Amino acid sequence: MHIAVIGAGLSGLMAANELHRAHHTVTVFDKGRGVGGRLATRRIDTAVLDHGAQFFTVRSPQFAEHVDAWLQEGVVHEWCQGFGEHDGHSRYVGSQGMAAIAKHLATSLDVRVNCTAVSVLPSPSGVEITFDDGTTHSCDAVVVTSPIPQTVALLAQSVIELPQQLHSLEYDCTLGLLAVLNSSSHNIPAPGGVQNPDDTFSFIGDNLAKGISPMPALTFHAHPHWSRQHFEHELEHIQDLLIHAAQPWLGSADVISSQAKKWRYATPQQPWAEPFWKAPHAPVFLAGDAFAGPKIEGAALSGLAVAQALMSA
């Protein structure tokens, strides 16, 4: 089959790899400049900072098989087994940042970036995708892994009706701060991560302690309620607010460079219970972190499940 995947985040790349290995023709499209979605890593001067997903855990044998291969290939490494208390579950990170996992998965794939799909329409031969530049792409089936609100817009012109739970699914947003420091902060305890430390932040990650940055650099993620309150403000204003809120965690270190980041669709509030959804009368499949759980593992398992469904069709 010739299968298109819309979205080069973890779920889409996992699906595409499985289908590619099964000798299907797979084309991956993404509106961004690169692959990864929330597997996002930013360089500021010589510092390296993860600004989307900070780490992941492994709870299922199926995902463990893939992570074991990544470990052997040096794509990921273990950071720790918890923050404050060890719970026996390793926290893994990309060895060169979380985006490196996506780049590794994309190596053998036909991935086309800067391609914004605007419609997905069933056709007599399968599916036709139209892009914002007027070009089209025909395929036997399509896997859509974009956030559900974007998927709803993508399918608006089609005859495909989503279940109400999916159609009305909402996401928590996240505002973040990337801060490069002139020295290490001693206010972030080992192993370099703090969960829910105060009323502003849901997570603080030390990228030097994670083993991905050669110099001190912290990532701050704000709570959903704080993020909602300030999300529509200008980035410069958000950056000033977050730097002020971050002061107690900096210790004697100073911020020498910083950036604010917005994630509008950070966490689905009520994920669909099944790992993917298929349109009843069209070869259109939806997958991603809105299915089977909003974490990294859920997104990966969703991509694997939809690939298996296509290979079994």
Secondary structure, DSSP 4 states (H G I P E B T S, - for coil): -EEEEE--BHHHHHHHHHHHHTT-EEEEE-SSSSSBTTS-EEEETTEEEE-S---B---SHHHHHHHHHHHHTTSEEEEES-SSS--SPPEEEETT-THHHHHHHHTTSEEE-S--EEEEEEETTEEEEEETTS-EEEESEEEE-S-HHHHHHHTTTSS----HHHHT--EEEEEEEEEEESS--TTS-TTTEEES-SSSEEEEEETTTTTS-SS-EEEEEE-HHHHHHHTTS-HHHHHHHHHHHHHHHHTT--EEEEEEEEEEEEEESS-BSSS-EE-TTSSEEE-STTBS-SSHHHHHHHHHHHHHHHHH-
